[in-house]
């Protein structure tokens, strides 16, 4: 006598669950990497704008501005730094921006660093908290220009995520 079987066996269901588990193990790290890369994009966009304005200021004034914190970046360079407050509230900034002048206002050859530091209290994720991304310009005082701008970051940020 033939019986009419309907449904899935336990082995078939276990195989499907195993396949889903393998796919999740591959997809979740890739997703997390893309989320962190997107969070880093805000910092690299803002750093690029600040870098361009430092170069413009230098060509207009004959030398780069002194070291600047966030209020000075807006008042001196005219670059609006995004507030980007995380879930932690007012103290939870995602990125904190600053510049460091190592040229003595253009009098000496040296570097000019524009950097963003990941805010530890923001909802930026533990991967980017306290990490630093920077763009460093090489100033030649004889010519009065920046010759090269190089992107770099602390060890927790992949260099492939930085602009070229």
PEZIVEN-V65835 format. One record per residue. OMEGA is omega as a letter, one per 20 degrees, with the letter a starting at -180 (NA if undefined). Layout:
<<OMEGA> <OMEGA>>
This chain:
<<r> <r> <r> <a> <r> <r> <a> <r> <r> <r> <r> <r> <r> <r> <r> <r> <r> <r> <r> <r> <r> <r> <r> <r> <r> <a> <a> <r> <r> <r> <a> <r> <r> <r> <r> <r> <r> <r> <r> <a> <r> <a> <a> <r> <a> <r> <r> <r> <r> <r> <r> <r> <r> <r> <r> <r> <a> <r> <r> <a> <a> <r> <a> <r> <r> <r> <a> <r> <a> <r> <a> <r> <r> <a> <a> <a> <a> <r> <r> <r> <a> <r> <r> <r> <a> <a> <a> <r> <a> <a> <a> <r> <r> <a> <r> <a> <r> <r> <r> <r> <r> <a> <a> <a> <r> <a> <a> <r> <r> <a> <r> <a> <r> <a> <r> <r> <r> <r> <a> <a> <a> <r> <a> <a> <a> <a> <a> <r> <r> <r> <a> <r> <a> <r> <a> <r> <r> <a> <r> <a> <a> <r> <a> <a> <r> <a> <a> <r> <a> <r> <r> <a> <r> <a> <a> <a> <r> <a> <r> <r> <a> <r> <a> <NA>>
